[in-house]
């Protein structure tokens, strides 16, 4: 059954300055929704909008933050939004940062966010690019796959997808965390691994062994399926994945870590699957020495993306 296009009255629109000169961001707060176990909370119904620095809007770019990352911080962590705006993109950063899997309420929230711009600028409806960092990348892929699969539900079209070191296969994500928790072999990451298990249990009801169908439905990619699970819907969509698999960095904190513990392991498998399915526009970019948060080394970060080069790729995807 087709989902109707939401009509979005904005409650609040504020200006918020960012580091890039001559660019400002509007903060939007969408109307609250009734509280329920599955509803998006009011605190999540916020997004930031960066308008294009061109006479007309060329496209629409949606960037999703990582788990626990405030949406506004995305605009400081990477200059991709500013570079895209200079090339004619309307850029939206929704406050969707507390999930690993896309539920119906989160999808509706993204629908409303996008609808606010589509209603103002109908021309960008079929020129949507969506991306995200870490868990936000998993959500971006899952939402894009839903849009492609159910293309009659919304008037917009996904032109490309971007992921920055995302965990794309939730079954594997669970299994990695469970292994390290059981063996207690990676103390610095124990809280993170247990948090992954707790979050997926809350979102999907339990483990992949208990609910395999739920994990299959929620994962952007399934390695065990020759068609890639939900990734099969991306056969004709340009896909780009960024990873900086610095195993030496991670082994300094957790000596038992292997490449299979890194998100890059799933990224390469997804790209290989899409290429096998006939998608010549699926690629991964492995970077070296780019990952920093401030002055601190961190290969799992927005900074591994070359914002200028990536913005040029985004522009090319609309040509």
N, C-alpha and C positions, 0 to 999 in steps of 0.2 A: 504493500500500500504506500503510495507516495506521501511523503511528509510535506506539508504546506510550507511555503516560504514565510519565515517569521517577519512580522512588522515590528520594528524596534524603535520605540520612543526613548530617546536618551535622557537620562536624568541629570547628567552632569557632563560638562565638557570644559576642561581646564587646560591652560597652557603650562607646559613643564619644559624647562630648558635642558638641553643636552650639550655634550662637549663640542659637537660640530658647529662651526660658525654658520649663521644665517639659516639655521634649521631649528624648529621647535616642535615639540610633541604635544598632541592633545590627549588628555586622559579622559576616557569615557567610563562611566559607571552605568551598567544596564539595570533595568528594573529588577527588584528582588523577585524570587520565585518562592512558592510554598516550600517549606522545609519538609524533607522526607529522607529516607535512607539513600535514595538514588539521586536526589536533586543536587544540582550544582549550588554550592553555598554562595551567599551574597558576596563574601570576600573574593570569590573567584570570578565574579561577574564584572571584572574590570579589564580594560584593554587600552593600549596606547597606540596612537596613530601618528605616523610621520608622513606628511604629504610630499608629493613629488616636486622637484625643483625645475620642472619643465612646464611649458604652457598647458599641455594636456597629459592626462595620466596614460601611461603606456601599459601598465599591468598592475597586478596586486600580489604582494609578497606577504605571507603570514609566517612568522617565526615563533616557535614555541620554546619556552625556557626549560631548563633541566629541572630535575626533582628538587623542590625547595628553593629554587632560584626565583627571586622577585622579577616579574616581567620587566619592570623599568631597568633592571640591572643588565638585561640583554643589550640595551643600547649603549652601555658603557663597556661591556665585555668584548664586543665586536663592533667594528665600523661597517659591517655588511649592510645594515639598514640605511645608514647615511649614503653609502656608495650606491645602493639600489635607488634611493630617492633621487639622487643626482641623475640617474638614467631613466627617470620617469615612472618609478614604481610608487604606488601607495603602499606603505609598510604598516602592518598591524602586528602587535605583540600582545596576545591574550594572557591573562593571569591564570594559566592552566598548568599548575606545577606540583600537584600532589597525587599524581597517578602514574602507574606503569601501563595500564590498559585503558582503552577508550570505551567508556560506557555510553549509554544512550543520552544521559544528561549532558555529558561533556561534548558529545557530538552536536547536540542542540545548541549549546553555548557557542561553539565555533560557527554553527550556522548563523546565529544571530549576529555575531561579530562581523562576519563576512557580509551579511545582508545589509548592515549599516552603510557600507561603502558601495555595494552594488546598487542600492536604492539611490544613492547620490551620483554614482558614476556607472551607469549600466554597461558602458563599453568594456569595463574590466572584468565583467562576469565570466567571460570565457578565456581569460588570460591570468589564471590563478597559478601561483607557485607557492608551495608550502614546504617548510623545513623546520628542523628543530635540533636541539642539543640534548644528548644523553636520552633520558626518558622522554623528553620532548620530541626527539627524533622518532622514537617508537610510536608515539601518538600521532605525529605528522604522517608517517607512512600508513598507519591504520586508518586515519581519517581520509587520506587521499584514496586508498583502496576502496573505502566505502563509497566515495564520490564516483569513482569509475564504475564500480559494480552496480550502483543504483543511480545511474546518470539522469533518470527522469525526475528524481526528487528535488533537485535544485537546478537553477538555470546556469550555474557556473561550471567551468571545465578546467581540470587540472592540466597544466602544461608542463610541469616538471616537479620533482621532489628532491629535497636536499636533507641529508642526515649528517650530523657531526657526532661521531663516536656513539651511536645509539645501540642499546641492547634490543635486537630485532626479533629474537626468538625467545619467548617467555619461558618455554619449557627448559631450554638450556640455561637461561638466567636463574631459574629456580634450582636446577640440578647443581650448578656451580656453587651457589650459595649453600645449599644443603650439604654438599661434600665438605666444604671448609668448616662449617659449623660442627658437623659430626666428628671430623678429625681434629678439630681445634688446632689447626696447623698454621693459622694466619691471624694471630692475635690482633694486629693493628686494624684489621678489617672485620673483626668479629661482629661488632655492633652493626656495621653496614650490611653484612651478610644476613644477620638475624632480622634486620629491618626489611630486607628484600623478601624473606620468607613470610614475615608478618603482613607486609603490604599485599603480596599476591594472595595470601590466604584470605585476607579481608575482601579483596576485589573479586577473586574468582572462586572462593569457597573452600579452597584446600590446595592440595598438591596436584601436579600433572597426572600422577598415577591415579588419583581419585577422580579427577575431572578432565580427562584428556580432550574432550570435545570443546570445553570452555577455553582451554589454552590454545587449541588450534584456531578457534574463532577469534581470539583476542590478539594473537601474534601477527606481526607484520610479515613474518617469514617463518616457514617450517621446513627445515632441512630434510626431514624424513620423507616429505612428499616430493616426488619428482617434479611436480608443477610448482613447488614452492609455497603451497598453502595459499594464503591471501595474496602473496606476491604475484601470483599468476595474472592478476588484474593489471599489472604494470608492464605488460609485454610491449606496449607502444608508448610508454611514458618515459621521457628522459629522467634518469636517476643518477645522482651523484652522492657518494659517501666519502667523508673525510675521517681518517684515523691516523693516530701517531702511536704505533705499537712499540713503545719503548720498554721492552721487557726488562732491561737492566734497571731502569728506574723503579719498576714495581717489585723486582726481586730484592732490591735493597731494603724494602720494608717487609716483604713476604717471600723468602727464598724458594718456596714450593711453587710459586706462580709459574705457569707455562703460557704459551701463546693462546691455548684454548681458553684461558681465563679472561682474555681480552675481548672487547667488543669487535675488534678488527677481524677476529676469526669468523664471526657471523656475517660481517660486511662482505668479505671476500666470497663467502659461499652464496650470498644473495646475488651479488653481481654475476658470478659464474652461472647461477641458475637462470637469471634473466637473459644473459647472452645466449645460453643454450636454448631458451624459449624463443629466440629470434630478435631480442632487443639489442640493437647495436649502440644504443645511447645510454647504456648502463655502465658506470665506471666508478672506481674508487681511487682516491688520492691518498697515498701514504706519505705523510710528512715526517720530517726529522728536525728536531731542535726548535720547533716553533711554539710548543705548548708552554705557556706561562700564565699565571694569574698574578698580576702585578710583577714583582721581581722574583717570584717564587716559581720554580719549575713545576709544571703540571701538564702532562701530555693529554689529559682528559679535560679539555677546555675549549671554549669558543676560539681561542687565539690560534689554533692550528689552521684556521681558514684564512687564506689570503683574500681579504675582503675585496680588493680591486679586481683581482682575477675572477673571483666567484661572481661578482656583480656583472662582469662582462659575459660570463657563461649564462647567467640568468637572462640577460638581454638577448643573447643569441637564441635561447629557448623560445623566445616570442617571435623570432623572425620567420 
